């Protein structure tokens, strides 16, 4: 593979740090850009001394000028706890940040991959969700800063492609988990593991019958890199694990795997929370030769080990 200079926005975040690590391992020069709103230097500490890795502290709402061959645009809070904390900032990151990255890609003729999300499907009426489904999203709800922000980002990507010939890729990322998720991330896998390890009740919203599909982080990063380097495919392409689990079943599995004595407690379902979420990955299989290979139990074991160590280090286990 030809050595490239690659910009990863949100590179100190959960997904971004794994992507940076993988690209450095493949021999590329990596520029990691992050404003550390949700990202952490701990996630990239092991890369800081590497000669092919460079950290840039920068907020994507402001433009930046660098010479690169590829851009992975991953910058945006991805957990409801974080993106609802400052919803206007979330929209700005999705819209202004994407405009600035597309402008950069246009100027330096870089290929850009936009990290979109399964949230563009909203609370879907189609199940499983295919890329041709337009979604059912509440444009004025508490989640819309993220949902609609990502939908507008996709619009911008395709408009820059059609109007200016920018070389673009779009992936729609479904629930992903693994080491380097934040302790207070607010997403279901990290919530359940931290609660179980602390012996606290596991909080299930609704009756736990809603479903999600959980993809281990190494599988997701592999899919993103394949998409970036695929020819003649703009996307969007779904990346996620098509194996569907109820939230209650996930909670029970994590209690079992951690050996916890925690109970499961139910809380009211948040507004606009999707009832079902499962990707149709036919396109990824056919065009990228990609599908997840890490079983849920194997991925959960690694993630539990990570959080067990983090909680022990912080003295909050």
N, C-alpha and C positions, 0 to 999 in steps of 0.2 A: 504494500500500500504506500502510495506517495505521501511523504511527510507534509503535513499542512499546518497552517496557523489557524486555530479554531477558537472562537469566542463563545463562552458559555455564560449567559446571563442567569442570575440566580444560582451561580455555581457553588455557593457555600451552603445551599439548602440540601434537603434530603435527597431528591433525585439528582440535582445539579452536581453535588459532590461525588456521587457514584459515577456520573457521566465524565466528570473531569478526570477522575482516577483511571477510568477505562481508556480514555483518549490518550493520556500520558503513557499508559502501559503499551498502547499501540504505536508509540513513537512520535506523536504529534506535539507541536508547541501549543499550549493551552493558556488562554487568557480567561481567568475566572473573574467575573464581575458580580458584585453583590453589595447591597446597602445595609445588610445585616438586620433588617427588620424582623425576618423570621429565620434567616440563615445563621450559621454559627462557625466561628473559626475552628472550633473543635473538629468539625466535619472535614476540614481540609488541612489540619495541622501537619499531618504526615506528608503532605505534598509541598509545603512551603519552602523547603530547601532544595527542591528538585530543579535542575537547570532548565527544564522545559515547561515549568509551571510558573505563572505570574498572577498575583492577586491584585485586583483593582477595586478599591472601595468607591462605589459610584451608584447614584440613584438613576434608574433608567428613565425617569420622568424628564431628566435633562439629557440632551444629546451627548454623544461621545464619538470621537473620531480615531479609529484605529485601522490598520491594514490587516485584513484577515481573508481567509479562503472560505470559511464556513462559519455560520452563526446558529447556535442552538438557543432559542429564546424561551428560557424556562422561568424567567423572573416573574413571580406573582405569589402572594400567599395562597395556599391551596386548602387550608382547613377553615371550616366555618368560623371557628373561634378567632382566627387571625384575620380573615378577609372581612368579617363583619365588625371587627374592632375599629377599622377606619375604612368604611365602604367607599368614600370618595377617592381615597388614595388607591384603593384596589382598582377602581374604574380607570383612574389616571395611568396606573401601571400597565393595565391591559391595552388601553387606547394609545396614550402618548408614547409609552414604552415600545409598543409594537410599531408605531409610526417611525420612531427614531431608528429602530433596528432595520426596518424595511428601507428607510432612506440610506442607511449605512450600506446595506446589501446592494442597493442600486448604484451607489457611488463607486464602491470597490469591486463590484461584480462578484459578490460572494453568494453562495447558496445559503438560504436560511430555512431552518426548520422551526415551525411554530408549535410549541407544546400547548395544544388545546385539551379539552376535557370531555368526559362523558356527561358532565353537567349541562352541556349544550342541548342534550336530549330532554332535560327537565324531568318531570314525572311522566315517563313515557307511556303512550298508549300502544306502542309497538314493542313486542318482546320475542326474542332478544332484539337489540337495537342494531340496525344496519346503518351504514354511512349515508344511505339515501333518505333516511328518516329525518324530517325537519325539526322534530322536537315539540315539546309542550312546556314552555317556560313562562313563569309569571314575570312580566317585565318590571313590576313595581314592588316585588316582594323583598324580604330581607336577604335572600340569597342572590338577588338579581345583579348586584354589583359584580359578582364573580361569573354567574351564568351568562348574563348579557354582555359583560366585559369580554369574555372569551368568544362569544358569538361575533361581536364587532371585530375582534382581533382576526378571526377567520375571514370576515368580509374584507378587511384591509389587506390581508395577505393575498387574496385572490384578485383584488382590484389592482394592487401593485404588479401582480403577475400579468394581468390582461393589459393594463395601460402602459406599463414600463418594461415589461419583459423580464422582471425579476425572477430568478430561479428559486422557486418556493417548494416547501413541503409542509403538510399539516398532519399531525397525529392527534387522535383523540384518546387521551389516557384515562383508563378506568382505575378503580381502587388499587393502589399499589402500597406495599408495606415492606418493612425490612429494617435493618440497623440504620441508625442516624435519624430516625424519626425523633422529633422532640418529645420530651417527657410530657409537656403540657400541650401537645399538638392538637388534641381535641378530636382526632379521627378515631374510628371505632377500634382498630387493632391496637394502637398504642394505648388508648384509654383502658381497654379491657386488660391488657398485659400489666400495666402499671397498677391498676386497681387490684388485680389478682395477687401480684407480688407483695403488695402492701397489706393484703388481707382485708381490703375494703370491699363493700358491695359493688358488683358490676352493674353499671347503669345501662339498662336497655330502654330505648325510647319506643313508645307504643307497646305492642304485645310481643315484639321481637320476630314477627312473621315476615317483615320486609326482608328483601334479599339483596345481597351484594356479591360481586365476584372479585376475588383477591389475587393479585398478581405479585409475585416476588420481584424485588427491585432489579436483580441481575437480568431476569427475563425482559423486563420493561426496557432497560438500557440497551440490551441487545437489539430489540425491535426498533428503537429510535435510531441507532447507528445504521441499521440495515435500511431504514427509510431514507435517511440522509443521503446514503450512497447509492440508492436505487436510481435508475435512469428512466425518464419518461413517465414519472408518477408524482403528481402534485399532492394527491390525497383529496380530502381527508381519509385517513386509514385508522380504524379502531385498533388500539393496543390494550389488551387486558386478558384476564383469564376467564374463559367461558364457563368454568365450573361454578355453579351458583350455590350459595349457602345462605340460610336464614341467619339473621343476627343472633337469635337465641342459640342456634346450634354452634355458632362461632364462640359465644360466651362460654357455653358448656365445655367446648373443646379446650379453651384456654385455661379454665379452672382445672380441668383434668391434667393438662400438660404441665402446669405450674405446681400441682399438688396443693392448691390453695383451698382454704376453708371458706372462701368468699361465697356469699349468696348473690342471687340475681334480683335486682329491684327494677320495677317499671316506672318510667316517667312519661309525661305527655309527649306525643310525637311533635317535633318542631314543625313550624309552618313550611309547606312546600317540600317536605322531605320525601324523596322518591320512594314509592312502594316496591318497585322492582328495578334492578339494574344488572344487565348481563350483556356483554358484547357479542355480536356476531363477528367473528374474526376470519371469515371466508376470504376476504380481500387480502389480509395480511398473509394468510397461508399461501394463496395463489401467487401474489405479486412479490412477496418478500421471502417466502419459504420459512416463515416465522410462526411459532406457536410456543406458549409457555412450557417449560420442562421441569420446573421445580414444584414438587407436590406441596400442598398446604402445610402438612405436618412438618416437613423438612424446613420450609421457610419460617414457620412459626417457632420452631426450636431455635433457629439462629437468632431470630428477633427477640425471643424471651431471654436468651443468653446475653444479648446486648443490653437489654434494659435491666437485667439482674445486676450486671456489672456497673452500669451508670448509677443505679439507685444505691448500690453499696458505696461507690465513690463519693456520692453526695451525702451519704448518711441519712437518706430518707426512705430506706427500704422498710 
